[in-house]
């Protein structure tokens, strides 16, 4: 059994650790609320873009826009894969799950004979693939947990230009889909070429099957010309904000588990300390009694 002095030192150490994890849990909870508000605020705009695109899309218009061009089956196939991770750790298996999803997607594409350009957002993904010796096309570690539409435009702009030029046949993004604070599954989404959303699918089916009859000013061609880049940019922006919110949710959960584990450890250490003190007191009493009997004898 450990000595009481050593047990007291371990108890102080665990108590200090629990204070840190408790504070980090509270900070993550505060940041999660703000990040969740950004996710919710981005959804109406994304919904409006999807509805307008679904109403305007037609096969004859799709032939005029490079962003709608479906990939061919040429010999030189190249896809850009964007992986979004966090800049910081202490969030459980959050980054490990995203990296695993990206590795699986990489393996699937390469088995199909596709050349993959890897674009990394976040320190954790960059550190992993640097350790693995994987060549990357670009990496960004300056975005952090408060992404903006400007960040999304900077990321997707060069990739969209390559897609329009024909050097890329697709752009995919691996991110954490934010369903709730405890449900953030890693997801792979193809954002280029643009696939027209099903009419009414995202609004609960109320518009499903309805045929829009609009008088458009300007023309549908001019509207789509401006709408498509915004739609692609918004897809990536939503991936960024959902991953940021998922990171805070994962960190809050990890820090809560760490705080609870520290509390359980403190209970065990305090019981052990009490037993050690009782054993020490019993031993001292026995020595006193034995000494008194020896003096009397």
C-alpha positions, 0 to 999 in steps of 0.5 A, spaced: 500 500 500 502 506 498 504 511 503 499 517 506 504 522 503 504 519 496 497 518 496 496 526 498 500 528 493 497 524 487 490 526 490 492 534 489 495 532 482 488 529 480 484 535 483 488 540 479 487 536 473 480 535 474 479 543 475 483 544 468 478 539 464 472 542 468 474 549 465 475 546 458 469 543 458 465 549 460 469 553 455 467 548 450 460 548 452 460 556 451 464 555 444 459 550 442 453 554 443 456 559 438 458 554 433 451 551 433 448 558 432 452 559 426 450 552 423 443 554 424 444 560 421 447 558 415 441 553 413 436 557 411 441 561 406 443 554 403 436 551 403 434 557 399 440 556 394 438 549 393 430 551 392 432 556 386 437 551 383 432 545 383 427 550 380 432 553 375 435 546 373 434 543 366 438 538 362 439 543 356 441 549 361 446 544 364 450 543 358 452 550 358 455 551 365 462 547 366 460 546 374 454 542 372 459 538 367 459 530 369 465 527 369 467 523 363 471 516 363 478 518 360 484 515 362 487 521 366 482 521 372 484 526 377 480 528 383 481 533 389 479 531 396 479 536 401 480 533 408 477 538 414 480 537 421 481 541 427 487 545 429 487 542 436 487 536 440 483 533 446 477 532 443 477 524 443 477 520 437 474 526 433 480 527 428 482 520 428 475 518 425 475 524 420 482 521 418 480 514 417 474 516 413 479 520 408 484 514 408 478 510 406 476 514 400 483 515 398 483 507 397 477 507 394 479 512 389 486 510 387 483 502 386 478 505 381 485 508 378 483 515 380 489 520 381 487 524 388 490 531 390 489 531 397 488 538 400 488 539 408 485 544 412 487 543 420 493 542 423 491 535 425 490 532 418 496 535 416 501 532 421 498 525 420 499 525 413 506 529 414 508 523 418 505 518 413 509 521 408 503 522 403 504 528 398 499 533 399 497 539 394 495 544 399 494 545 406 491 551 411 492 551 418 490 559 419 482 558 419 481 555 426 474 554 429 471 560 426 470 559 419 467 565 414 465 565 407 471 568 405 475 562 407 470 557 403 471 562 397 479 562 398 479 554 398 474 552 393 476 558 388 482 554 385 479 548 385 473 550 381 478 553 376 481 547 375 475 543 374 472 548 369 479 547 365 478 540 365 484 538 369 479 535 375 473 531 374 471 532 381 472 535 388 470 532 394 470 534 402 471 530 408 468 533 414 464 532 420 456 532 419 453 536 425 447 532 427 447 534 434 452 535 440 453 527 441 452 525 433 457 528 428 459 522 423 465 523 418 462 524 411 464 525 404 460 530 400 462 531 392 461 538 391 463 538 384 460 537 379 454 540 382 448 535 382 441 539 382 438 538 388 431 534 388 425 539 388 422 540 395 427 534 398 430 539 403 424 542 405 420 536 408 417 534 401 412 540 401 414 542 394 416 535 391 412 534 385 411 541 384 413 544 377 415 552 378 412 556 373 416 563 373 417 569 369 424 570 370 428 577 370 434 576 368 434 569 364 435 563 367 442 562 364 444 569 367 441 567 374 445 560 374 451 563 372 451 567 378 448 562 383 452 556 381 459 559 384 455 561 390 452 554 391 459 551 391 462 556 396 456 555 400 457 547 400 464 548 403 462 553 408 457 549 411 462 543 411 467 548 415 462 550 420 459 544 421 466 541 423 467 547 427 461 545 431 462 538 431 469 539 434 467 543 440 461 538 441 467 532 441 471 536 446 466 538 451 464 530 451 471 528 452 473 533 457 466 531 461 468 524 461 475 526 463 472 530 469 468 524 471 474 519 471 478 524 475 472 524 480 472 516 480 479 516 481 479 521 487 474 517 490 478 511 490 485 515 492 481 518 498 478 511 500 485 508 500 488 514 504 483 513 509 485 505 509 492 507 510 491 512 515 487 507 519 492 502 518 498 507 521 493 509 527 492 501 528 500 500 528 501 506 532 496 503 538 499 496 537 506 499 538 504 503 544 500 497 547 506 493 546 511 498 549 506 499 555 506 491 557 513 491 556 514 496 561 509 493 566 513 486 565 
